[in-house]
Amino acid sequence: MQTKTIFERLKKGEIISPTDKDAYKMREASFATKKLLIEMNNASDPAEIRNFLCQITDSEIDESVTVFTPLHINYGKHTKIGKNVFINFDCVFLDLGGITIEDNVLIAPKVSLLTEGHPTAIEDRHSLIPKPIHIKKNAWIGANATILQGVTIGENAIVASGSVVSKDVPDNTIVGGIPAKILKTI
């Protein structure tokens, strides 16, 4: 039987203990990503930025994607970005649990997509609990919104600025607040 890497285990949602024999690999990968991020975040040419993002995510980034740097990602290889996506300044993607951004998504400045959490029990608090975030087609995430682990943002949905989203957002709705609640159907 083939042993899964720590990154495959994270993507599958396995809780990773700080004493896991491969836990150090997460930090090593984050520092390797940081090297590329420094170059990407100092680039001004859109094609060059996309090229760095291709390296960071280990996937093709369509030329219709626009990223205003800086962008902060802790791993990158668990982030998938569709076509015609716009990511504004100063966003944070913690993607060990997996981030999927479908086509035509708008992400405003200072948005945080956080796929990682920790147990509440003090003795286990340094363990990592990964759960994916999925942002469906045509969604718009407002400035300074935070999307927490395990959340799906529905197709055509809008997340109001400053919201903290801890539960799935249905298609064609606007949510807002802390915690985010449905404000309107569109």
C-alpha positions as CSV (number, residue, x, y, z in Angstrom):
1,M,0.0,0.0,0.0
2,Q,1.3,3.4,-1.0
3,T,1.6,5.9,1.8
4,K,0.0,9.3,1.2
5,T,2.0,12.5,1.5
6,I,1.0,14.9,4.3
7,F,-0.4,17.2,1.6
8,E,-2.6,14.4,0.2
9,R,-3.8,13.7,3.8
10,L,-4.5,17.4,4.4
11,K,-6.5,17.7,1.1
12,K,-8.6,14.7,2.3
13,G,-9.3,16.5,5.6
14,E,-7.1,14.5,7.9
15,I,-6.3,16.2,11.2
16,I,-2.6,16.6,11.5
17,S,-1.0,16.5,14.9
18,P,2.1,18.7,15.6
19,T,3.9,15.5,16.4
20,D,3.2,14.0,13.0
21,K,6.5,12.8,11.5
22,D,5.9,14.8,8.4
23,A,4.5,18.0,9.9
24,Y,7.8,19.8,9.2
25,K,7.1,19.4,5.5
26,M,4.2,21.9,5.8
27,R,6.6,24.6,7.0
28,E,9.2,23.8,4.4
29,A,6.6,24.1,1.6
30,S,5.3,27.4,3.0
31,F,8.8,28.9,3.0
32,A,9.3,27.6,-0.6
33,T,6.0,29.3,-1.6
34,K,7.1,32.5,0.3
35,K,10.2,32.8,-2.0
36,L,8.0,32.8,-5.1
37,L,5.5,35.1,-3.4
38,I,8.2,37.7,-2.8
39,E,9.0,37.7,-6.5
40,M,5.4,37.7,-7.5
41,N,4.4,40.5,-5.1
42,N,7.2,42.7,-6.5
43,A,6.2,42.1,-10.1
44,S,4.1,44.6,-12.0
45,D,3.5,42.9,-15.3
46,P,0.2,40.9,-15.3
47,A,1.6,38.1,-17.3
48,E,4.6,37.8,-15.0
49,I,2.3,37.7,-12.0
50,R,0.2,34.9,-13.6
51,N,3.4,33.0,-14.4
52,F,4.4,33.1,-10.7
53,L,0.9,32.1,-9.7
54,C,1.1,29.1,-12.0
55,Q,4.3,28.1,-10.2
56,I,2.8,28.6,-6.8
57,T,-0.4,26.7,-7.6
58,D,1.3,24.2,-9.8
59,S,-1.6,24.7,-12.3
60,E,-2.4,26.7,-15.4
61,I,-3.7,30.2,-14.7
62,D,-5.8,31.5,-17.6
63,E,-4.8,34.8,-19.1
64,S,-8.3,36.2,-18.2
65,V,-7.3,36.0,-14.5
66,T,-6.2,39.3,-12.9
67,V,-4.4,39.5,-9.5
68,F,-3.5,42.7,-7.9
69,T,-0.6,42.0,-5.6
70,P,0.3,41.6,-2.8
71,L,-1.3,38.2,-2.4
72,H,-0.4,35.9,0.5
73,I,-0.6,32.1,0.2
74,N,0.8,29.6,2.7
75,Y,1.0,26.6,0.3
76,G,-0.5,27.3,-3.1
77,K,-0.7,23.8,-4.6
78,H,-4.2,23.3,-3.1
79,T,-5.6,26.4,-4.8
80,K,-7.5,26.1,-8.1
81,I,-8.5,29.3,-10.0
82,G,-11.0,29.4,-12.9
83,K,-11.3,31.8,-15.8
84,N,-12.1,35.5,-15.6
85,V,-11.3,35.7,-11.9
86,F,-10.3,39.0,-10.3
87,I,-8.4,39.0,-7.0
88,N,-7.8,42.4,-5.5
89,F,-5.0,43.7,-3.3
90,D,-3.9,42.1,0.0
91,C,-5.8,38.9,0.1
92,V,-4.8,35.9,2.3
93,F,-5.3,32.3,1.2
94,L,-4.5,29.5,3.7
95,D,-5.1,26.6,1.3
96,L,-3.8,23.4,2.9
97,G,-7.5,22.2,3.1
98,G,-8.1,23.2,-0.6
99,I,-9.5,26.3,-2.2
100,T,-11.5,26.2,-5.4
101,I,-12.4,29.5,-7.1
102,E,-14.7,28.9,-10.1
103,D,-15.1,31.2,-13.2
104,N,-16.1,34.9,-13.1
105,V,-15.5,35.3,-9.3
106,L,-14.7,38.7,-7.9
107,I,-12.6,38.9,-4.7
108,A,-12.2,42.3,-3.2
109,P,-9.2,43.7,-1.2
110,K,-8.2,42.1,2.1
111,V,-10.3,38.9,1.7
112,S,-9.2,36.0,3.8
113,L,-9.9,32.4,2.6
114,L,-9.0,30.2,5.6
115,T,-9.2,26.4,5.1
116,E,-7.4,25.6,8.3
117,G,-8.5,25.5,11.9
118,H,-7.6,24.0,15.2
119,P,-9.4,21.9,17.8
120,T,-10.8,23.7,20.8
121,A,-9.3,21.3,23.4
122,I,-6.2,22.9,24.8
123,E,-4.2,19.7,24.7
124,D,-4.9,19.3,20.9
125,R,-4.9,23.0,19.9
126,H,-1.7,22.8,17.9
127,S,-3.2,20.2,15.6
128,L,-4.4,21.3,12.2
129,I,-8.0,20.6,10.9
130,P,-8.2,21.2,7.2
131,K,-11.5,21.7,5.3
132,P,-12.0,23.0,1.8
133,I,-13.5,26.3,0.6
134,H,-15.4,26.3,-2.6
135,I,-16.4,29.6,-4.3
136,K,-18.8,28.9,-7.2
137,K,-19.3,30.8,-10.5
138,N,-20.1,34.5,-10.5
139,A,-19.7,35.0,-6.7
140,W,-18.5,38.3,-5.4
141,I,-16.7,38.4,-2.1
142,G,-16.7,41.9,-0.5
143,A,-13.7,43.7,1.0
144,N,-12.3,42.4,4.2
145,A,-14.6,39.4,4.3
146,T,-13.4,36.2,5.9
147,I,-14.5,32.8,4.6
148,L,-13.8,30.0,7.1
149,Q,-12.9,26.4,6.5
150,G,-15.5,24.0,5.0
151,V,-17.6,26.8,3.5
152,T,-19.1,26.8,0.0
153,I,-20.2,30.1,-1.5
154,G,-23.0,29.5,-3.9
155,E,-23.3,30.5,-7.5
156,N,-24.0,34.2,-8.0
157,A,-23.9,34.8,-4.3
158,I,-22.5,38.0,-2.7
159,V,-20.7,38.2,0.6
160,A,-20.9,41.7,2.1
161,S,-17.8,43.6,3.1
162,G,-16.5,42.8,6.5
163,S,-18.5,39.6,6.9
164,V,-17.3,36.4,8.6
165,V,-18.8,33.4,6.8
166,S,-18.8,30.2,8.8
167,K,-21.7,28.4,7.0
168,D,-22.5,27.6,3.4
169,V,-24.0,30.4,1.4
170,P,-26.9,29.3,-1.0
171,D,-26.9,30.2,-4.7
172,N,-28.3,33.7,-5.6
173,T,-28.2,35.2,-2.1
174,I,-26.5,38.1,-0.3
175,V,-25.1,37.4,3.1
176,G,-23.6,39.8,5.6
177,G,-22.6,40.3,9.2
178,I,-20.7,38.4,11.9
179,P,-21.5,35.6,11.6
180,A,-22.9,36.1,8.1
181,K,-26.6,35.6,7.7
182,I,-28.8,35.7,4.6
183,L,-29.9,39.3,3.9
184,K,-31.6,38.9,0.6
185,T,-32.2,36.6,-2.4
186,I,-31.2,37.9,-5.8
